[in-house]
Amino acid sequence: MDYLPLSKVNTVVYCERRFYLEVALGEVMENEHLIEGRYFHEQAYTERDEVTGLLVWSDRLGLIGVVDRLEWRAGKPFLVEYKLGRAAEEAFPSDAVQLATQALCLWESRGIRVEAGYVYYRKSHQRRRVDFNPELFQEGEEAVARMRALLALPKPPAVRVPPSKCQGCSVRAACQPELYRKGVARWG
């Protein structure tokens, strides 16, 4: 089985078309958001007894990736995922599903069970707690199934996200969401 990148769970939940363009067609363009995000991850500060860049995987799900940070509070482990944006009241759904899927991989590959994690949003310097439950784990497993189903398609899926989600997208030039919405673009 080919292992899929764990980070792409976030992408497929956010926008299936973006996932297809990036993974199936290799349309990844470096923009300021990707460059800033890579720099942010490289500069992340780690306290004593914490781990950054921990490799995790799931043979069952066929995923492999890196946990941004694993920390302990009162003897309990917590995952931390770094994101560039601003925090809302709760973690964004794509971020929460990615974090839960990381928890599944952490348990399978390292034997470490976590009950919750945090998404740290850099622009607002705030964390949002994500409590893991069976429904969230199921969403992660369904996202992985969607990833595999999308990769079997002969062409990209339709644009199904609101225009606001297209702002700052690294594959916008390849996607052409405005043309697609107007009916000009015929592929996908």
C-alpha positions as CSV (number, residue, x, y, z in Angstrom):
1,M,0.0,0.0,0.0
2,D,1.2,3.5,-0.8
3,Y,1.3,5.7,2.3
4,L,-0.4,9.1,1.9
5,P,0.8,12.3,3.6
6,L,-0.9,12.8,7.0
7,S,-0.9,16.6,6.3
8,K,-3.2,16.1,3.3
9,V,-6.0,15.0,5.6
10,N,-6.4,18.7,6.4
11,T,-6.3,19.6,2.6
12,V,-9.0,17.0,1.6
13,V,-11.4,18.3,4.4
14,Y,-10.7,21.9,3.4
15,C,-11.1,21.4,-0.3
16,E,-11.3,18.1,-2.3
17,R,-10.3,19.9,-5.5
18,R,-7.2,21.3,-3.9
19,F,-6.2,17.9,-2.6
20,Y,-6.6,16.4,-6.1
21,L,-4.6,19.1,-7.8
22,E,-1.8,18.9,-5.3
23,V,-1.5,15.1,-4.8
24,A,-2.8,13.6,-8.1
25,L,-1.5,16.3,-10.4
26,G,1.5,17.7,-8.4
27,E,0.3,21.3,-8.7
28,V,2.1,22.8,-5.7
29,M,3.2,26.3,-6.1
30,E,5.3,28.1,-3.5
31,N,3.4,31.1,-2.3
32,E,4.0,33.4,0.7
33,H,1.7,31.3,2.9
34,L,3.6,28.1,2.3
35,I,7.0,29.8,2.7
36,E,5.9,31.5,5.9
37,G,4.4,28.3,7.2
38,R,7.6,26.3,6.6
39,Y,9.6,29.0,8.4
40,F,7.2,29.1,11.3
41,H,7.5,25.3,11.8
42,E,11.3,25.5,11.7
43,Q,11.4,28.2,14.3
44,A,8.9,26.5,16.7
45,Y,10.2,26.6,20.3
46,T,10.2,23.4,22.3
47,E,10.2,23.1,26.1
48,R,12.2,20.5,27.9
49,D,10.4,17.1,27.8
50,E,8.6,18.0,24.6
51,V,9.1,16.6,21.2
52,T,8.8,18.4,17.8
53,G,8.8,16.8,14.4
54,L,7.9,13.3,15.6
55,L,7.4,10.8,12.7
56,V,4.1,8.9,13.0
57,W,2.2,6.5,10.8
58,S,-0.7,4.2,10.5
59,D,-0.4,0.9,8.5
60,R,-4.2,0.5,8.9
61,L,-5.0,3.9,7.3
62,G,-1.9,4.0,5.0
63,L,-0.8,7.4,6.4
64,I,2.6,8.8,7.3
65,G,3.6,12.2,8.6
66,V,5.0,14.4,11.3
67,V,3.5,15.7,14.5
68,D,4.4,19.3,15.0
69,R,4.6,19.0,18.8
70,L,3.9,16.5,21.5
71,E,3.8,17.9,25.0
72,W,2.9,16.7,28.4
73,R,0.7,18.5,31.0
74,A,0.2,16.9,34.4
75,G,1.6,13.7,33.0
76,K,-0.8,13.5,30.1
77,P,0.3,13.8,26.4
78,F,-1.2,16.4,24.1
79,L,-0.7,17.0,20.4
80,V,-0.1,20.5,19.1
81,E,-0.6,21.5,15.5
82,Y,0.8,24.8,14.3
83,K,-1.2,26.9,11.8
84,L,-0.5,30.4,10.4
85,G,-4.0,31.9,10.5
86,R,-6.2,33.5,13.1
87,A,-8.1,31.5,15.7
88,A,-11.9,31.4,15.6
89,E,-14.0,30.4,18.6
90,E,-13.1,26.8,17.9
91,A,-10.4,25.0,15.9
92,F,-11.4,25.0,12.2
93,P,-12.9,21.6,11.2
94,S,-10.1,20.7,8.8
95,D,-7.5,21.4,11.6
96,A,-9.5,19.4,14.1
97,V,-9.8,16.4,11.8
98,Q,-6.1,16.5,11.0
99,L,-5.2,16.6,14.7
100,A,-7.5,13.6,15.4
101,T,-6.0,11.7,12.6
102,Q,-2.5,12.5,14.0
103,A,-3.7,11.0,17.3
104,L,-4.7,7.8,15.6
105,C,-1.3,7.5,13.9
106,L,0.5,8.4,17.2
107,W,-1.4,5.6,19.0
108,E,-0.7,3.0,16.3
109,S,2.9,3.8,15.6
110,R,4.2,4.9,19.0
111,G,1.7,3.4,21.5
112,I,0.9,6.9,22.9
113,R,-2.8,7.5,23.4
114,V,-3.9,11.2,23.6
115,E,-7.3,12.4,24.6
116,A,-7.0,16.0,23.3
117,G,-4.7,18.3,21.4
118,Y,-4.4,22.0,20.5
119,V,-4.2,23.9,17.3
120,Y,-2.0,27.0,17.7
121,Y,-2.9,29.9,15.4
122,R,0.1,32.1,14.9
123,K,-1.5,35.3,13.8
124,S,-3.7,35.5,16.9
125,H,-1.2,33.7,19.2
126,Q,-4.0,31.5,20.5
127,R,-4.6,27.9,21.0
128,R,-7.8,26.1,20.5
129,R,-8.4,22.8,22.3
130,V,-9.7,19.8,20.4
131,D,-11.1,16.9,22.5
132,F,-11.0,13.7,20.6
133,N,-14.1,11.5,20.4
134,P,-15.3,8.6,18.3
135,E,-17.1,10.9,15.8
136,L,-14.0,13.0,15.2
137,F,-11.9,9.9,14.7
138,Q,-14.5,8.6,12.2
139,E,-14.3,11.9,10.3
140,G,-10.6,11.4,10.0
141,E,-11.0,7.8,8.7
142,E,-13.7,9.1,6.2
143,A,-11.3,11.8,5.0
144,V,-8.6,9.2,4.3
145,A,-11.2,7.1,2.4
146,R,-12.1,10.2,0.4
147,M,-8.4,10.8,-0.4
148,R,-8.1,7.4,-1.9
149,A,-11.4,7.7,-3.8
150,L,-10.3,11.1,-5.2
151,L,-7.0,9.7,-6.4
152,A,-8.9,7.1,-8.4
153,L,-10.7,9.8,-10.4
154,P,-9.6,10.6,-14.0
155,K,-10.1,14.4,-13.5
156,P,-10.4,16.8,-10.6
157,P,-13.7,17.1,-8.7
158,A,-15.8,20.3,-9.0
159,V,-15.2,23.4,-7.1
160,R,-17.4,23.0,-4.0
161,V,-16.0,25.6,-1.6
162,P,-17.1,29.2,-1.2
163,P,-14.9,31.8,-2.9
164,S,-13.5,33.0,0.4
165,K,-11.7,29.7,0.8
166,C,-9.9,30.2,-2.5
167,Q,-8.1,33.4,-1.2
168,G,-4.4,32.7,-0.7
169,C,-4.7,29.1,-2.1
170,S,-1.4,27.8,-3.4
171,V,-3.1,26.1,-6.3
172,R,-5.5,28.8,-7.3
173,A,-3.7,29.4,-10.7
174,A,-4.1,25.7,-11.6
175,C,-7.6,25.4,-10.2
176,Q,-9.1,28.5,-11.8
177,P,-12.1,28.6,-9.5
178,E,-13.5,31.8,-10.9
179,L,-13.6,30.4,-14.4
180,Y,-15.0,27.1,-13.2
181,R,-17.8,28.9,-11.4
182,K,-18.6,30.9,-14.5
183,G,-18.8,27.8,-16.6
184,V,-15.8,28.8,-18.7
185,A,-13.4,26.1,-17.4
186,R,-14.6,22.7,-18.7
187,W,-12.2,20.3,-17.0
188,G,-13.1,19.0,-13.6
